[in-house]
Amino acid sequence: MSMDSGVIRQDLMAHDDAYRQLVSRHHELESQLDRLKQRRFLTADEEAEEMRIKKLKLRIKDEMEQKLRRRMSDAAEA
């Protein structure tokens, strides 16, 4: 039985604490980036922080996608 990725994401949000934590952390990092983007100019430290946040956000997004792909694979096999 194949499931839509949106349905699987909803299921992960409802039943997978680790996935919910990843989503929450991803949103927190997005908010931090938004605050930095509101500044007209960034210091060198702020630019470094922006890059660190972007890398961490991407790593978290990758983890979320891995969980999604595993769940989709499991659903396809069921």
N, CA, C and O atoms as a Tripos MOL2 file, in Angstrom:
@<TRIPOS>MOLECULE
protein
  312   311    78     0     0
PROTEIN
NO_CHARGES

@<TRIPOS>ATOM
      1 N           0.8440   -1.1820    0.0000 N.3       1 MET1
      2 CA          0.0000    0.0000    0.0000 C.3       1 MET1
      3 C           0.8890    1.2440    0.0000 C.2       1 MET1
      4 O           1.6650    1.4400    0.9350 O.2       1 MET1
      5 N           0.7930    2.0670   -1.0030 N.am      2 SER2
      6 CA          1.5670    3.2920   -1.1070 C.3       2 SER2
      7 C           0.8270    4.4390   -0.4280 C.2       2 SER2
      8 O          -0.3860    4.5870   -0.5720 O.2       2 SER2
      9 N           1.5770    5.2440    0.3110 N.am      3 MET3
     10 CA          0.9740    6.3730    1.0110 C.3       3 MET3
     11 C           1.5870    7.6720    0.5040 C.2       3 MET3
     12 O           2.7580    7.7080    0.1270 O.2       3 MET3
     13 N           0.8040    8.7180    0.4980 N.am      4 ASP4
     14 CA          1.2470   10.0510    0.1150 C.3       4 ASP4
     15 C           2.2280   10.5770    1.1720 C.2       4 ASP4
     16 O           2.0480   10.3250    2.3640 O.2       4 ASP4
     17 N           3.2560   11.3010    0.7390 N.am      5 SER5
     18 CA          4.2590   11.8010    1.6830 C.3       5 SER5
     19 C           3.6470   12.7560    2.7070 C.2       5 SER5
     20 O           4.0940   12.8010    3.8530 O.2       5 SER5
     21 N           2.6380   13.5130    2.3100 N.am      6 GLY6
     22 CA          1.9720   14.4070    3.2670 C.3       6 GLY6
     23 C           1.2790   13.6450    4.3730 C.2       6 GLY6
     24 O           1.3010   14.0560    5.5330 O.2       6 GLY6
     25 N           0.6630   12.5330    4.0120 N.am      7 VAL7
     26 CA         -0.0130   11.6850    4.9990 C.3       7 VAL7
     27 C           1.0200   11.0730    5.9390 C.2       7 VAL7
     28 O           0.8010   10.9870    7.1470 O.2       7 VAL7
     29 N           2.1310   10.6550    5.3800 N.am      8 ILE8
     30 CA          3.1840   10.0470    6.1940 C.3       8 ILE8
     31 C           3.7940   11.0920    7.1330 C.2       8 ILE8
     32 O           4.0800   10.7890    8.2910 O.2       8 ILE8
     33 N           3.9930   12.3150    6.6400 N.am      9 ARG9
     34 CA          4.5090   13.3820    7.5130 C.3       9 ARG9
     35 C           3.5560   13.6190    8.6780 C.2       9 ARG9
     36 O           3.9930   13.7690    9.8190 O.2       9 ARG9
     37 N           2.2650   13.6540    8.3970 N.am     10 GLN10
     38 CA          1.2730   13.8350    9.4600 C.3      10 GLN10
     39 C           1.3560   12.6950   10.4680 C.2      10 GLN10
     40 O           1.2710   12.9180   11.6760 O.2      10 GLN10
     41 N           1.5210   11.4760    9.9680 N.am     11 ASP11
     42 CA          1.6360   10.3210   10.8600 C.3      11 ASP11
     43 C           2.8970   10.4150   11.7110 C.2      11 ASP11
     44 O           2.8700   10.1230   12.9070 O.2      11 ASP11
     45 N           3.9990   10.8220   11.0910 N.am     12 LEU12
     46 CA          5.2400   10.9980   11.8470 C.3      12 LEU12
     47 C           5.0720   12.0630   12.9330 C.2      12 LEU12
     48 O           5.5250   11.8820   14.0630 O.2      12 LEU12
     49 N           4.4240   13.1620   12.5870 N.am     13 MET13
     50 CA          4.1910   14.2220   13.5740 C.3      13 MET13
     51 C           3.3320   13.7160   14.7330 C.2      13 MET13
     52 O           3.5420   14.0990   15.8830 O.2      13 MET13
     53 N           2.3800   12.8690   14.4270 N.am     14 ALA14
     54 CA          1.4600   12.3760   15.4460 C.3      14 ALA14
     55 C           2.0690   11.2870   16.3240 C.2      14 ALA14
     56 O           1.7000   11.1580   17.4920 O.2      14 ALA14
     57 N           3.0020   10.4970   15.7720 N.am     15 HIS15
     58 CA          3.4350    9.3060   16.4910 C.3      15 HIS15
     59 C           4.9390    9.1780   16.7270 C.2      15 HIS15
     60 O           5.3670    8.2510   17.4150 O.2      15 HIS15
     61 N           5.7370   10.0600   16.1880 N.am     16 ASP16
     62 CA          7.1920    9.9280   16.3010 C.3      16 ASP16
     63 C           7.7710   11.1480   17.0230 C.2      16 ASP16
     64 O           7.9100   12.2250   16.4440 O.2      16 ASP16
     65 N           8.1040   10.9490   18.2990 N.am     17 ASP17
     66 CA          8.6390   12.0600   19.1060 C.3      17 ASP17
     67 C           9.9170   12.6420   18.5180 C.2      17 ASP17
     68 O          10.0970   13.8590   18.5010 O.2      17 ASP17
     69 N          10.7990   11.7800   18.0380 N.am     18 ALA18
     70 CA         12.0670   12.2530   17.4710 C.3      18 ALA18
     71 C          11.8120   13.1150   16.2360 C.2      18 ALA18
     72 O          12.4750   14.1340   16.0460 O.2      18 ALA18
     73 N          10.8650   12.7180   15.4030 N.am     19 TYR19
     74 CA         10.5310   13.5070   14.2120 C.3      19 TYR19
     75 C           9.9740   14.8660   14.6280 C.2      19 TYR19
     76 O          10.3450   15.8940   14.0620 O.2      19 TYR19
     77 N           9.0830   14.8670   15.6190 N.am     20 ARG20
     78 CA          8.5180   16.1420   16.1090 C.3      20 ARG20
     79 C           9.6080   17.0610   16.6430 C.2      20 ARG20
     80 O           9.5650   18.2720   16.4270 O.2      20 ARG20
     81 N          10.5810   16.4870   17.3370 N.am     21 GLN21
     82 CA         11.6870   17.2970   17.8600 C.3      21 GLN21
     83 C          12.5170   17.8760   16.7190 C.2      21 GLN21
     84 O          12.9500   19.0260   16.7860 O.2      21 GLN21
     85 N          12.7380   17.0920   15.6840 N.am     22 LEU22
     86 CA         13.4770   17.5930   14.5220 C.3      22 LEU22
     87 C          12.7260   18.7510   13.8600 C.2      22 LEU22
     88 O          13.3300   19.7650   13.5100 O.2      22 LEU22
     89 N          11.4190   18.6000   13.6910 N.am     23 VAL23
     90 CA         10.6140   19.6560   13.0780 C.3      23 VAL23
     91 C          10.6560   20.9150   13.9380 C.2      23 VAL23
     92 O          10.7980   22.0240   13.4220 O.2      23 VAL23
     93 N          10.5320   20.7400   15.2390 N.am     24 SER24
     94 CA         10.5620   21.8840   16.1560 C.3      24 SER24
     95 C          11.9070   22.6050   16.0820 C.2      24 SER24
     96 O          11.9570   23.8330   16.0090 O.2      24 SER24
     97 N          12.9870   21.8400   16.1000 N.am     25 ARG25
     98 CA         14.3290   22.4390   16.0260 C.3      25 ARG25
     99 C          14.5270   23.1360   14.6800 C.2      25 ARG25
    100 O          15.1420   24.2000   14.6190 O.2      25 ARG25
    101 N          14.0150   22.5480   13.6120 N.am     26 HIS26
    102 CA         14.1150   23.1550   12.2780 C.3      26 HIS26
    103 C          13.4190   24.5170   12.2710 C.2      26 HIS26
    104 O          13.9450   25.4820   11.7160 O.2      26 HIS26
    105 N          12.2400   24.5950   12.8870 N.am     27 HIS27
    106 CA         11.5080   25.8600   12.9580 C.3      27 HIS27
    107 C          12.2520   26.8940   13.8120 C.2      27 HIS27
    108 O          12.2800   28.0780   13.4770 O.2      27 HIS27
    109 N          12.8490   26.4390   14.9110 N.am     28 GLU28
    110 CA         13.6350   27.3500   15.7590 C.3      28 GLU28
    111 C          14.7960   27.9550   14.9710 C.2      28 GLU28
    112 O          15.0560   29.1570   15.0440 O.2      28 GLU28
    113 N          15.4780   27.1110   14.2260 N.am     29 LEU29
    114 CA         16.6090   27.5920   13.4270 C.3      29 LEU29
    115 C          16.1410   28.5530   12.3360 C.2      29 LEU29
    116 O          16.8180   29.5380   12.0420 O.2      29 LEU29
    117 N          14.9890   28.2680   11.7370 N.am     30 GLU30
    118 CA         14.4270   29.1700   10.7210 C.3      30 GLU30
    119 C          14.1430   30.5350   11.3370 C.2      30 GLU30
    120 O          14.3910   31.5660   10.7110 O.2      30 GLU30
    121 N          13.6270   30.5430   12.5500 N.am     31 SER31
    122 CA         13.3610   31.8150   13.2410 C.3      31 SER31
    123 C          14.6520   32.5810   13.5120 C.2      31 SER31
    124 O          14.7040   33.8020   13.3670 O.2      31 SER31
    125 N          15.6910   31.8500   13.9080 N.am     32 GLN32
    126 CA         16.9820   32.4970   14.1430 C.3      32 GLN32
    127 C          17.5190   33.1090   12.8530 C.2      32 GLN32
    128 O          18.0450   34.2220   12.8600 O.2      32 GLN32
    129 N          17.3860   32.3870   11.7620 N.am     33 LEU33
    130 CA         17.8370   32.9280   10.4720 C.3      33 LEU33
    131 C          17.0250   34.1540   10.0790 C.2      33 LEU33
    132 O          17.5770   35.1300    9.5710 O.2      33 LEU33
    133 N          15.7270   34.1080   10.3100 N.am     34 ASP34
    134 CA         14.8750   35.2590    9.9940 C.3      34 ASP34
    135 C          15.3180   36.4960   10.7660 C.2      34 ASP34
    136 O          15.3430   37.6010   10.2240 O.2      34 ASP34
    137 N          15.6690   36.3020   12.0390 N.am     35 ARG35
    138 CA         16.1360   37.4440   12.8420 C.3      35 ARG35
    139 C          17.4320   38.0150   12.2760 C.2      35 ARG35
    140 O          17.6120   39.2310   12.2180 O.2      35 ARG35
    141 N          18.3260   37.1330   11.8610 N.am     36 LEU36
    142 CA         19.5790   37.6120   11.2680 C.3      36 LEU36
    143 C          19.3260   38.3320    9.9440 C.2      36 LEU36
    144 O          19.9720   39.3380    9.6500 O.2      36 LEU36
    145 N          18.3970   37.8230    9.1530 N.am     37 LYS37
    146 CA         18.0970   38.4290    7.8540 C.3      37 LYS37
    147 C          17.4900   39.8190    7.9900 C.2      37 LYS37
    148 O          17.5660   40.6210    7.0590 O.2      37 LYS37
    149 N          16.8950   40.1100    9.1270 N.am     38 GLN38
    150 CA         16.2910   41.4250    9.3350 C.3      38 GLN38
    151 C          17.3460   42.5130    9.5500 C.2      38 GLN38
    152 O          17.0600   43.7020    9.4100 O.2      38 GLN38
    153 N          18.5430   42.1000    9.8850 N.am     39 ARG39
    154 CA         19.6140   43.0790   10.0900 C.3      39 ARG39
    155 C          20.0890   43.6040    8.7410 C.2      39 ARG39
    156 O          20.1410   42.8780    7.7480 O.2      39 ARG39
    157 N          20.4250   44.8570    8.7380 N.am     40 ARG40
    158 CA         20.9040   45.4590    7.5010 C.3      40 ARG40
    159 C          22.3020   44.9500    7.1400 C.2      40 ARG40
    160 O          22.5930   44.6550    5.9800 O.2      40 ARG40
    161 N          23.1520   44.8560    8.1520 N.am     41 PHE41
    162 CA         24.5150   44.3640    7.9660 C.3      41 PHE41
    163 C          24.8100   43.3400    9.0500 C.2      41 PHE41
    164 O          24.3250   43.4550   10.1760 O.2      41 PHE41
    165 N          25.6080   42.3400    8.7010 N.am     42 LEU42
    166 CA         26.0190   41.3330    9.6670 C.3      42 LEU42
    167 C          27.5060   41.4920    9.9580 C.2      42 LEU42
    168 O          28.3110   41.7570    9.0660 O.2      42 LEU42
    169 N          27.8470   41.3220   11.2350 N.am     43 THR43
    170 CA         29.2610   41.3010   11.5960 C.3      43 THR43
    171 C          29.8480   39.9780   11.1280 C.2      43 THR43
    172 O          29.1190   39.0790   10.7100 O.2      43 THR43
    173 N          31.1500   39.8680   11.2000 N.am     44 ALA44
    174 CA         31.8060   38.6100   10.8060 C.3      44 ALA44
    175 C          31.3000   37.4590   11.6780 C.2      44 ALA44
    176 O          31.0690   36.3560   11.1810 O.2      44 ALA44
    177 N          31.1300   37.7150   12.9720 N.am     45 ASP45
    178 CA         30.6140   36.6810   13.8760 C.3      45 ASP45
    179 C          29.1850   36.2900   13.5080 C.2      45 ASP45
    180 O          28.8260   35.1140   13.5550 O.2      45 ASP45
    181 N          28.3780   37.2740   13.1440 N.am     46 GLU46
    182 CA         26.9950   36.9920   12.7590 C.3      46 GLU46
    183 C          26.9370   36.2090   11.4450 C.2      46 GLU46
    184 O          26.0910   35.3320   11.2760 O.2      46 GLU46
    185 N          27.8310   36.5290   10.5290 N.am     47 GLU47
    186 CA         27.8920   35.7780    9.2680 C.3      47 GLU47
    187 C          28.2840   34.3260    9.5290 C.2      47 GLU47
    188 O          27.7300   33.4070    8.9240 O.2      47 GLU47
    189 N          29.2430   34.1260   10.4320 N.am     48 ALA48
    190 CA         29.6510   32.7700   10.7960 C.3      48 ALA48
    191 C          28.4860   32.0300   11.4580 C.2      48 ALA48
    192 O          28.2570   30.8520   11.1800 O.2      48 ALA48
    193 N          27.7630   32.7140   12.3210 N.am     49 GLU49
    194 CA         26.6020   32.1230   12.9790 C.3      49 GLU49
    195 C          25.5200   31.7570   11.9600 C.2      49 GLU49
    196 O          24.8820   30.7090   12.0630 O.2      49 GLU49
    197 N          25.3270   32.6300   10.9860 N.am     50 GLU50
    198 CA         24.3560   32.3550    9.9310 C.3      50 GLU50
    199 C          24.7260   31.0730    9.1780 C.2      50 GLU50
    200 O          23.8570   30.2430    8.9120 O.2      50 GLU50
    201 N          25.9820   30.9110    8.8400 N.am     51 MET51
    202 CA         26.4370   29.7100    8.1340 C.3      51 MET51
    203 C          26.2790   28.4710    9.0060 C.2      51 MET51
    204 O          25.8740   27.4170    8.5150 O.2      51 MET51
    205 N          26.5950   28.5860   10.2910 N.am     52 ARG52
    206 CA         26.4540   27.4580   11.2080 C.3      52 ARG52
    207 C          24.9920   27.0300   11.2890 C.2      52 ARG52
    208 O          24.6840   25.8390   11.2390 O.2      52 ARG52
    209 N          24.0950   28.0040   11.4130 N.am     53 ILE53
    210 CA         22.6600   27.7190   11.5040 C.3      53 ILE53
    211 C          22.1660   27.0610   10.2170 C.2      53 ILE53
    212 O          21.3990   26.0990   10.2630 O.2      53 ILE53
    213 N          22.6010   27.5770    9.0770 N.am     54 LYS54
    214 CA         22.1680   27.0000    7.8010 C.3      54 LYS54
    215 C          22.6150   25.5470    7.6590 C.2      54 LYS54
    216 O          21.8500   24.7050    7.1880 O.2      54 LYS54
    217 N          23.8440   25.2520    8.0630 N.am     55 LYS55
    218 CA         24.3480   23.8840    7.9810 C.3      55 LYS55
    219 C          23.5810   22.9610    8.9230 C.2      55 LYS55
    220 O          23.2220   21.8450    8.5480 O.2      55 LYS55
    221 N          23.3310   23.4230   10.1350 N.am     56 LEU56
    222 CA         22.5930   22.6270   11.1040 C.3      56 LEU56
    223 C          21.1630   22.3960   10.6300 C.2      56 LEU56
    224 O          20.6320   21.2920   10.7530 O.2      56 LEU56
    225 N          20.5470   23.4330   10.0930 N.am     57 LYS57
    226 CA         19.1830   23.3280    9.5760 C.3      57 LYS57
    227 C          19.1210   22.3050    8.4410 C.2      57 LYS57
    228 O          18.1860   21.5070    8.3820 O.2      57 LYS57
    229 N          20.0880   22.3210    7.5590 N.am     58 LEU58
    230 CA         20.1430   21.3680    6.4560 C.3      58 LEU58
    231 C          20.3400   19.9420    6.9690 C.2      58 LEU58
    232 O          19.7130   19.0100    6.4660 O.2      58 LEU58
    233 N          21.1970   19.7720    7.9520 N.am     59 ARG59
    234 CA         21.4240   18.4410    8.5220 C.3      59 ARG59
    235 C          20.1390   17.9000    9.1540 C.2      59 ARG59
    236 O          19.8230   16.7180    9.0140 O.2      59 ARG59
    237 N          19.4050   18.7650    9.8440 N.am     60 ILE60
    238 CA         18.1350   18.3590   10.4510 C.3      60 ILE60
    239 C          17.1220   18.0150    9.3720 C.2      60 ILE60
    240 O          16.3990   17.0260    9.4920 O.2      60 ILE60
    241 N          17.0640   18.8180    8.3270 N.am     61 LYS61
    242 CA         16.1440   18.5380    7.2100 C.3      61 LYS61
    243 C          16.4690   17.1810    6.5810 C.2      61 LYS61
    244 O          15.5640   16.4240    6.2310 O.2      61 LYS61
    245 N          17.7590   16.8770    6.4400 N.am     62 ASP62
    246 CA         18.1710   15.5770    5.9070 C.3      62 ASP62
    247 C          17.6830   14.4360    6.8030 C.2      62 ASP62
    248 O          17.2090   13.4160    6.3030 O.2      62 ASP62
    249 N          17.7970   14.6040    8.1220 N.am     63 GLU63
    250 CA         17.3150   13.5820    9.0540 C.3      63 GLU63
    251 C          15.8050   13.4020    8.9230 C.2      63 GLU63
    252 O          15.3060   12.2770    8.9500 O.2      63 GLU63
    253 N          15.0890   14.4960    8.7840 N.am     64 MET64
    254 CA         13.6370   14.4180    8.6170 C.3      64 MET64
    255 C          13.2970   13.6510    7.3420 C.2      64 MET64
    256 O          12.4010   12.8070    7.3450 O.2      64 MET64
    257 N          14.0010   13.9380    6.2650 N.am     65 GLU65
    258 CA         13.7380   13.2770    4.9910 C.3      65 GLU65
    259 C          14.0940   11.7940    5.0510 C.2      65 GLU65
    260 O          13.4170   10.9700    4.4350 O.2      65 GLU65
    261 N          15.1490   11.4470    5.7850 N.am     66 GLN66
    262 CA         15.5030   10.0380    5.9450 C.3      66 GLN66
    263 C          14.3840    9.2800    6.6550 C.2      66 GLN66
    264 O          14.0130    8.1790    6.2480 O.2      66 GLN66
    265 N          13.8520    9.8780    7.7150 N.am     67 LYS67
    266 CA         12.7330    9.2580    8.4280 C.3      67 LYS67
    267 C          11.5270    9.0940    7.5020 C.2      67 LYS67
    268 O          10.8570    8.0610    7.5220 O.2      67 LYS67
    269 N          11.2600   10.1040    6.7040 N.am     68 LEU68
    270 CA         10.1380   10.0540    5.7730 C.3      68 LEU68
    271 C          10.3390    8.9370    4.7440 C.2      68 LEU68
    272 O           9.4240    8.1550    4.4870 O.2      68 LEU68
    273 N          11.5290    8.8670    4.1600 N.am     69 ARG69
    274 CA         11.8100    7.8340    3.1610 C.3      69 ARG69
    275 C          11.7040    6.4310    3.7520 C.2      69 ARG69
    276 O          11.1730    5.5210    3.1150 O.2      69 ARG69
    277 N          12.2110    6.2620    4.9760 N.am     70 ARG70
    278 CA         12.0940    4.9450    5.6230 C.3      70 ARG70
    279 C          10.6450    4.5690    5.8340 C.2      70 ARG70
    280 O          10.2470    3.4320    5.5770 O.2      70 ARG70
    281 N           9.8480    5.5260    6.3050 N.am     71 ARG71
    282 CA          8.4300    5.2450    6.5480 C.3      71 ARG71
    283 C           7.7070    4.9660    5.2360 C.2      71 ARG71
    284 O           6.8420    4.0910    5.1880 O.2      71 ARG71
    285 N           8.0450    5.6940    4.1650 N.am     72 MET72
    286 CA          7.4290    5.4420    2.8660 C.3      72 MET72
    287 C           7.8040    4.0510    2.3540 C.2      72 MET72
    288 O           6.9700    3.3440    1.7910 O.2      72 MET72
    289 N           9.0570    3.6700    2.5540 N.am     73 SER73
    290 CA          9.5110    2.3460    2.1350 C.3      73 SER73
    291 C           8.7670    1.2700    2.9160 C.2      73 SER73
    292 O           8.3230    0.2760    2.3420 O.2      73 SER73
    293 N           8.6320    1.4660    4.2140 N.am     74 ASP74
    294 CA          7.9030    0.5030    5.0540 C.3      74 ASP74
    295 C           6.4480    0.3990    4.6040 C.2      74 ASP74
    296 O           5.8810   -0.6920    4.5570 O.2      74 ASP74
    297 N           5.8550    1.5350    4.2770 N.am     75 ALA75
    298 CA          4.4410    1.5330    3.8510 C.3      75 ALA75
    299 C           4.2790    0.8390    2.5080 C.2      75 ALA75
    300 O           3.2740    0.1670    2.2740 O.2      75 ALA75
    301 N           5.2570    0.9970    1.6240 N.am     76 ALA76
    302 CA          5.1840    0.3730    0.3060 C.3      76 ALA76
    303 C           5.3110   -1.1430    0.4160 C.2      76 ALA76
    304 O           4.7240   -1.8840   -0.3730 O.2      76 ALA76
    305 N           6.0790   -1.5940    1.3970 N.am     77 GLU77
    306 CA          6.2720   -3.0270    1.5780 C.3      77 GLU77
    307 C           5.0850   -3.6880    2.2610 C.2      77 GLU77
    308 O           4.8840   -4.8970    2.1360 O.2      77 GLU77
    309 N           4.2970   -2.8930    2.9840 N.am     78 ALA78
    310 CA          3.1630   -3.4570    3.7400 C.3      78 ALA78
    311 C           2.0020   -3.8380    2.8330 C.2      78 ALA78
    312 O           0.9770   -4.3230    3.3120 O.2      78 ALA78
@<TRIPOS>BOND
     1     1     2 1
     2     2     3 1
     3     3     4 2
     4     3     5 am
     5     5     6 1
     6     6     7 1
     7     7     8 2
     8     7     9 am
     9     9    10 1
    10    10    11 1
    11    11    12 2
    12    11    13 am
    13    13    14 1
    14    14    15 1
    15    15    16 2
    16    15    17 am
    17    17    18 1
    18    18    19 1
    19    19    20 2
    20    19    21 am
    21    21    22 1
    22    22    23 1
    23    23    24 2
    24    23    25 am
    25    25    26 1
    26    26    27 1
    27    27    28 2
    28    27    29 am
    29    29    30 1
    30    30    31 1
    31    31    32 2
    32    31    33 am
    33    33    34 1
    34    34    35 1
    35    35    36 2
    36    35    37 am
    37    37    38 1
    38    38    39 1
    39    39    40 2
    40    39    41 am
    41    41    42 1
    42    42    43 1
    43    43    44 2
    44    43    45 am
    45    45    46 1
    46    46    47 1
    47    47    48 2
    48    47    49 am
    49    49    50 1
    50    50    51 1
    51    51    52 2
    52    51    53 am
    53    53    54 1
    54    54    55 1
    55    55    56 2
    56    55    57 am
    57    57    58 1
    58    58    59 1
    59    59    60 2
    60    59    61 am
    61    61    62 1
    62    62    63 1
    63    63    64 2
    64    63    65 am
    65    65    66 1
    66    66    67 1
    67    67    68 2
    68    67    69 am
    69    69    70 1
    70    70    71 1
    71    71    72 2
    72    71    73 am
    73    73    74 1
    74    74    75 1
    75    75    76 2
    76    75    77 am
    77    77    78 1
    78    78    79 1
    79    79    80 2
    80    79    81 am
    81    81    82 1
    82    82    83 1
    83    83    84 2
    84    83    85 am
    85    85    86 1
    86    86    87 1
    87    87    88 2
    88    87    89 am
    89    89    90 1
    90    90    91 1
    91    91    92 2
    92    91    93 am
    93    93    94 1
    94    94    95 1
    95    95    96 2
    96    95    97 am
    97    97    98 1
    98    98    99 1
    99    99   100 2
   100    99   101 am
   101   101   102 1
   102   102   103 1
   103   103   104 2
   104   103   105 am
   105   105   106 1
   106   106   107 1
   107   107   108 2
   108   107   109 am
   109   109   110 1
   110   110   111 1
   111   111   112 2
   112   111   113 am
   113   113   114 1
   114   114   115 1
   115   115   116 2
   116   115   117 am
   117   117   118 1
   118   118   119 1
   119   119   120 2
   120   119   121 am
   121   121   122 1
   122   122   123 1
   123   123   124 2
   124   123   125 am
   125   125   126 1
   126   126   127 1
   127   127   128 2
   128   127   129 am
   129   129   130 1
   130   130   131 1
   131   131   132 2
   132   131   133 am
   133   133   134 1
   134   134   135 1
   135   135   136 2
   136   135   137 am
   137   137   138 1
   138   138   139 1
   139   139   140 2
   140   139   141 am
   141   141   142 1
   142   142   143 1
   143   143   144 2
   144   143   145 am
   145   145   146 1
   146   146   147 1
   147   147   148 2
   148   147   149 am
   149   149   150 1
   150   150   151 1
   151   151   152 2
   152   151   153 am
   153   153   154 1
   154   154   155 1
   155   155   156 2
   156   155   157 am
   157   157   158 1
   158   158   159 1
   159   159   160 2
   160   159   161 am
   161   161   162 1
   162   162   163 1
   163   163   164 2
   164   163   165 am
   165   165   166 1
   166   166   167 1
   167   167   168 2
   168   167   169 am
   169   169   170 1
   170   170   171 1
   171   171   172 2
   172   171   173 am
   173   173   174 1
   174   174   175 1
   175   175   176 2
   176   175   177 am
   177   177   178 1
   178   178   179 1
   179   179   180 2
   180   179   181 am
   181   181   182 1
   182   182   183 1
   183   183   184 2
   184   183   185 am
   185   185   186 1
   186   186   187 1
   187   187   188 2
   188   187   189 am
   189   189   190 1
   190   190   191 1
   191   191   192 2
   192   191   193 am
   193   193   194 1
   194   194   195 1
   195   195   196 2
   196   195   197 am
   197   197   198 1
   198   198   199 1
   199   199   200 2
   200   199   201 am
   201   201   202 1
   202   202   203 1
   203   203   204 2
   204   203   205 am
   205   205   206 1
   206   206   207 1
   207   207   208 2
   208   207   209 am
   209   209   210 1
   210   210   211 1
   211   211   212 2
   212   211   213 am
   213   213   214 1
   214   214   215 1
   215   215   216 2
   216   215   217 am
   217   217   218 1
   218   218   219 1
   219   219   220 2
   220   219   221 am
   221   221   222 1
   222   222   223 1
   223   223   224 2
   224   223   225 am
   225   225   226 1
   226   226   227 1
   227   227   228 2
   228   227   229 am
   229   229   230 1
   230   230   231 1
   231   231   232 2
   232   231   233 am
   233   233   234 1
   234   234   235 1
   235   235   236 2
   236   235   237 am
   237   237   238 1
   238   238   239 1
   239   239   240 2
   240   239   241 am
   241   241   242 1
   242   242   243 1
   243   243   244 2
   244   243   245 am
   245   245   246 1
   246   246   247 1
   247   247   248 2
   248   247   249 am
   249   249   250 1
   250   250   251 1
   251   251   252 2
   252   251   253 am
   253   253   254 1
   254   254   255 1
   255   255   256 2
   256   255   257 am
   257   257   258 1
   258   258   259 1
   259   259   260 2
   260   259   261 am
   261   261   262 1
   262   262   263 1
   263   263   264 2
   264   263   265 am
   265   265   266 1
   266   266   267 1
   267   267   268 2
   268   267   269 am
   269   269   270 1
   270   270   271 1
   271   271   272 2
   272   271   273 am
   273   273   274 1
   274   274   275 1
   275   275   276 2
   276   275   277 am
   277   277   278 1
   278   278   279 1
   279   279   280 2
   280   279   281 am
   281   281   282 1
   282   282   283 1
   283   283   284 2
   284   283   285 am
   285   285   286 1
   286   286   287 1
   287   287   288 2
   288   287   289 am
   289   289   290 1
   290   290   291 1
   291   291   292 2
   292   291   293 am
   293   293   294 1
   294   294   295 1
   295   295   296 2
   296   295   297 am
   297   297   298 1
   298   298   299 1
   299   299   300 2
   300   299   301 am
   301   301   302 1
   302   302   303 1
   303   303   304 2
   304   303   305 am
   305   305   306 1
   306   306   307 1
   307   307   308 2
   308   307   309 am
   309   309   310 1
   310   310   311 1
   311   311   312 2
@<TRIPOS>SUBSTRUCTURE
     1 MET1         2 RESIDUE 1 A MET
     2 SER2         6 RESIDUE 1 A SER
     3 MET3        10 RESIDUE 1 A MET
     4 ASP4        14 RESIDUE 1 A ASP
     5 SER5        18 RESIDUE 1 A SER
     6 GLY6        22 RESIDUE 1 A GLY
     7 VAL7        26 RESIDUE 1 A VAL
     8 ILE8        30 RESIDUE 1 A ILE
     9 ARG9        34 RESIDUE 1 A ARG
    10 GLN10       38 RESIDUE 1 A GLN
    11 ASP11       42 RESIDUE 1 A ASP
    12 LEU12       46 RESIDUE 1 A LEU
    13 MET13       50 RESIDUE 1 A MET
    14 ALA14       54 RESIDUE 1 A ALA
    15 HIS15       58 RESIDUE 1 A HIS
    16 ASP16       62 RESIDUE 1 A ASP
    17 ASP17       66 RESIDUE 1 A ASP
    18 ALA18       70 RESIDUE 1 A ALA
    19 TYR19       74 RESIDUE 1 A TYR
    20 ARG20       78 RESIDUE 1 A ARG
    21 GLN21       82 RESIDUE 1 A GLN
    22 LEU22       86 RESIDUE 1 A LEU
    23 VAL23       90 RESIDUE 1 A VAL
    24 SER24       94 RESIDUE 1 A SER
    25 ARG25       98 RESIDUE 1 A ARG
    26 HIS26      102 RESIDUE 1 A HIS
    27 HIS27      106 RESIDUE 1 A HIS
    28 GLU28      110 RESIDUE 1 A GLU
    29 LEU29      114 RESIDUE 1 A LEU
    30 GLU30      118 RESIDUE 1 A GLU
    31 SER31      122 RESIDUE 1 A SER
    32 GLN32      126 RESIDUE 1 A GLN
    33 LEU33      130 RESIDUE 1 A LEU
    34 ASP34      134 RESIDUE 1 A ASP
    35 ARG35      138 RESIDUE 1 A ARG
    36 LEU36      142 RESIDUE 1 A LEU
    37 LYS37      146 RESIDUE 1 A LYS
    38 GLN38      150 RESIDUE 1 A GLN
    39 ARG39      154 RESIDUE 1 A ARG
    40 ARG40      158 RESIDUE 1 A ARG
    41 PHE41      162 RESIDUE 1 A PHE
    42 LEU42      166 RESIDUE 1 A LEU
    43 THR43      170 RESIDUE 1 A THR
    44 ALA44      174 RESIDUE 1 A ALA
    45 ASP45      178 RESIDUE 1 A ASP
    46 GLU46      182 RESIDUE 1 A GLU
    47 GLU47      186 RESIDUE 1 A GLU
    48 ALA48      190 RESIDUE 1 A ALA
    49 GLU49      194 RESIDUE 1 A GLU
    50 GLU50      198 RESIDUE 1 A GLU
    51 MET51      202 RESIDUE 1 A MET
    52 ARG52      206 RESIDUE 1 A ARG
    53 ILE53      210 RESIDUE 1 A ILE
    54 LYS54      214 RESIDUE 1 A LYS
    55 LYS55      218 RESIDUE 1 A LYS
    56 LEU56      222 RESIDUE 1 A LEU
    57 LYS57      226 RESIDUE 1 A LYS
    58 LEU58      230 RESIDUE 1 A LEU
    59 ARG59      234 RESIDUE 1 A ARG
    60 ILE60      238 RESIDUE 1 A ILE
    61 LYS61      242 RESIDUE 1 A LYS
    62 ASP62      246 RESIDUE 1 A ASP
    63 GLU63      250 RESIDUE 1 A GLU
    64 MET64      254 RESIDUE 1 A MET
    65 GLU65      258 RESIDUE 1 A GLU
    66 GLN66      262 RESIDUE 1 A GLN
    67 LYS67      266 RESIDUE 1 A LYS
    68 LEU68      270 RESIDUE 1 A LEU
    69 ARG69      274 RESIDUE 1 A ARG
    70 ARG70      278 RESIDUE 1 A ARG
    71 ARG71      282 RESIDUE 1 A ARG
    72 MET72      286 RESIDUE 1 A MET
    73 SER73      290 RESIDUE 1 A SER
    74 ASP74      294 RESIDUE 1 A ASP
    75 ALA75      298 RESIDUE 1 A ALA
    76 ALA76      302 RESIDUE 1 A ALA
    77 GLU77      306 RESIDUE 1 A GLU
    78 ALA78      310 RESIDUE 1 A ALA
